[in-house]
Amino acid sequence: MRAARCLEYGPPESVVVEEVPDPVVERGQAVVRIEAAALNYPDVLIVANKYQVSVPPPFIPGSEYAGTVVAVGDDVTDVAPGDRVFGGGIVGAFAQMTSTPARALTRVPDAVTTVDAAAFGVVYRTAYHSLRSVADARRGDWVVVLGAAGGVGLAAVELAQVLGARVLAAASSPAKLDACRAAGAEATVDYDTEDLKERIKEITGGGADVVLDPVGGPYAEQALRATRWGGRFVTIGFASGEIPRIPLNLVLLKGVVVKGFEIRTFSEHAPEDARRDHEELDALFEAGKVHPHISAVYPLDRVADALTDLAERRAVGKVVLDPWA
């Protein structure tokens, strides 16, 4: 089979496409023919060895995919050959096939396309856990989403409305803000040309109830300063490449609650919340109430271009690879 490979740490262009052996089915495992693999910003960090978890090269990057089961171990009853499924892990998705624990796979609902299933898991679970369990977003709250045109950002714009909140989307260009409005954002701010803090206060009538920040960088503090007293600020990641340093006197004076969300460990530390959130989110997805925004589909040979789109923050919503194109 063909697969993208990180042979040594580096920028996106260091990832190459090679022939590698097909995966072999083992006990408890399922082999999946990958028909779509979605990119996430951590993929860029893992290739550069800048993520919280270090994966020794060589490895196949990619954290989420969807496809069809082609073989299962003798003891597997969760899935069967022919089932459409989606799943993921830290690495392994940017290939034509993968072998994975069968219990880690989820069947794709009949009404959902394989491409949408590949693009759903990471960003929607990140956004929903952050809003529902970490920020406790409530009906009528003003939710400010930074980096709102990214994968997590657009998912958060959509899901905040499902929870009954009002959404102010902040992004860095008119085209990105158009995508946010199309996703239902009530108001938008271009933080490259407008004063983010003042505009948040003006639009919300005094300050945000919730801020979701998957970007970091210089806008984190401005958004924190624009919260109401007792607001909730959730840091999700640092797509800007800069980890902000927040003056703690702001937290003291504003009574703001600052929390972090990290998808790898949330289920371990909050299993009941995670289980509830998964059930609610999967029901929304199956009912067609949420739809991943996919801005580009690349062939596997252009995996470096796709990763560069994420690294340089050009992507709107999700970018997907087609391993067989």
HELIX and SHEET records of a PDB file:
HELIX    1   1 PRO A   12  SER A   14  5                                   3    
HELIX    2   2 TYR A   41  VAL A   47  1                                   7    
HELIX    3   3 ALA A  102  ALA A  104  5                                   3    
HELIX    4   4 THR A  114  TYR A  128  1                                  15    
HELIX    5   5 HIS A  129  VAL A  134  3                                   6    
HELIX    6   6 GLY A  151  VAL A  162  1                                  12    
HELIX    7   7 PRO A  174  ALA A  182  1                                   9    
HELIX    8   8 LEU A  196  THR A  204  1                                   9    
HELIX    9   9 TYR A  219  ARG A  225  1                                   7    
HELIX   10  10 LEU A  248  LYS A  254  1                                   7    
HELIX   11  11 ILE A  263  HIS A  269  1                                   7    
HELIX   12  12 PRO A  271  GLU A  286  1                                  16    
HELIX   13  13 LEU A  300  ARG A  302  5                                   3    
HELIX   14  14 VAL A  303  ALA A  311  1                                   9    
SHEET    1   A 2 ARG A   2  CYS A   6  0                                        
SHEET    2   A 2 VAL A  15  GLU A  19 -1                                        
SHEET    1   B 5 MET A  97  PRO A 101  0                                        
SHEET    2   B 5 GLN A  29  ALA A  38 -1                                        
SHEET    3   B 5 GLU A  64  VAL A  72 -1                                        
SHEET    4   B 5 ARG A  84  GLY A  88 -1                                        
SHEET    5   B 5 THR A 106  ARG A 107 -1                                        
SHEET    1   C 4 MET A  97  PRO A 101  0                                        
SHEET    2   C 4 GLN A  29  ALA A  38 -1                                        
SHEET    3   C 4 LYS A 318  ASP A 322 -1                                        
SHEET    4   C 4 ILE A 294  PRO A 299  1                                        
SHEET    1   D 6 ALA A 187  ASP A 190  0                                        
SHEET    2   D 6 ARG A 166  ALA A 171  1                                        
SHEET    3   D 6 TRP A 142  VAL A 145  1                                        
SHEET    4   D 6 ALA A 208  ASP A 213  1                                        
SHEET    5   D 6 THR A 227  THR A 235  1                                        
SHEET    6   D 6 VAL A 257  GLY A 260  1                                        
END                                                                             
